[in-house]
């Protein structure tokens, strides 16, 4: 099997990969290819660490490699085929559509890819928006809690200042009492205590 895959006899764009084959290498420039996972499982790697797993959604498939092609930037992660099994324990082949020739050529030759790309980008945008909204909501709740803590801290500070003032008054009162007691002869104090 050359390059770890075979080409489907029914569609020249469909490749059937062996497990552990690298489809996309992190930090490399795009080569004009876009991948659509049709069946099986792919691992997403940042360096040596697997950070996610992609399985083909029914009907549409997962599009990969498009951001590098659209933006003209290096690949942000490596994508590798993974070994996968069905409920009976039988291996699931990893089938991936590979479209080459550059983004413009792919889109003009295969208009359905353009639609899928738009859907994929719209979904990513929505997910990013939801994530930012979620983070903004979370930040708002944290700020609200911080506001409550600030009010509590101010209340405690005020209470502490009040208590310090009362303590100062009590000390002054005790000093006066001590002064008064100092004027009374000790003999009389002892008689009062008995």
C-alpha positions, 0 to 999 in steps of 0.5 A: 500500500503506497503512502499508507493508503489505497485509492477507492475504485469508486471515487479517485478522491476517496482514500482508505488509510491505514492507522497511524498515517499523518495527513497534516503535519503541524507547522508546515505550509498548506500544499493546496489540499483539503481533507474531508473525513468520511469514516473513521477517527482522526487524532489532532496533535499539538507537538507529541500530545493528542489534544482532540479526536475527530470522528466523521459526523453523519452525512457531512464529514469533518473538513480539515486543512481549510484554514491553512489554505484560506489564510495562507498560514502554516498548519496549526496541528498535526492530523493522524489516522487512528485505529478504531473499532465498531461495536462488534470489535471489527476495525473501522477503515479510515476513509478520507476525501482528499481534494488537491490543486489549491482552494480556488481550483477545488471550489470551482471544480467541486461546488459542493465543497464550497458549500461545505466550507461555508457551513464549516466556517459558519459553525466555527464562527458560531462556536467561537461566538458562543465561547466568547459569550460564555467567557464574557458571561463568566467574567460578568459573574466573577465581576459581580462576585468581586463586587459583593466581596468588595462590599463585604470587605468595606463592611468588615473594614467599617465594622473593624473601625467601629470596634477599634473606636469602641476599644479606644473608648473602653481603654480611655474609660478603663484608664479613668477608672484606674485613675479613680482607683489610684486615688482611693487608698488601698486599705479602703479598696481591700475593705470594699472587696471583703 
